[in-house]
Amino acid sequence: MLPRTGWTATASDAETSRVNGRASNVLDGSTATIWHSRWSPAPAAPLPHTITIDTKATRSIGVSATFRAQMV
C-alpha cells in the first residue's frame, strides 16, 4: 500500500447531512467509512458523480477497485 500522507480527495458532491460521506473518507484506511454521493435533501445530486484523489506526485497505480456500500 502506498503511504497517503498529504494526499487529498475531492468529489463532485458528498452526503454530509445524513451520514459522514465525505470524500476524504476514501483515504482514511477504514472499511467503516465511505464516500457517498449526495442524496439528502432530495433531490439527489445529478449524475455523474466523480471523485479525484491527488497524490501530490506522479504515481503508477496498477489496480483500482470500487465497492458498493452495504447500507444498514
N, C-alpha and C positions, 0 to 999 in steps of 0.2 A: 504494500500500500504506500502511496506517495504521501509525504508529510503535507499537511494542509495549512500550515502556519501562514497567515497573511492572505490566504485566498478569500475571495468574496463571491457571493451568489446573489443575483438579482433576477427578478421574474416580471413577466408582463402583468401579473396580478397575483394576489395571495389571499387566502382566507385567514383573517385575523380577528373577525368579530365574534365568531362562534367557537373556533378552535385555534390553536397555535399552528398555523400552516405556513409560516414564514419561509422564504427561500433559503435563508441561512441554515435552516434545519438540515439540508442535504449535506452539509459539511461537518456536522457535529459528531458523527461516528455512532450515533444512537439509532437502533432499529425502532425505538419507541416514538421518534419524531419524524414528521414528513413535511414536504412542501405540498400544499394543496391549492388548486386554483380557487378563486373567489366564487362562493356560491350563496353567500348571505351578506347583505339583504338581497332578496330577489329583485330583479332577475340576475342570474349568474353572469359572470363576465363572459363575453362572447369569445368564440374560438378565433384564432389559435391561441393556445397558452404556451408560453415559452419560458425557459429558464436558461440563464447564462452563468457559467462558472468561470471566473477569471483566476487563473493560477499564478498570475503575475510573472510568468516566464513561459517560454516555449517548451511544451512537453509533448512527448509521444505517448498517446493513450491508446492502448490496443483493444480495450473492452469497455463497452458502455452497456449498462443494464437499467431497465426500468421495472418497477414493481408496483402492482396495483395494491392500494391500501385496503386493509381489511377493517372497515369502519364498524364500530360496535354500536 
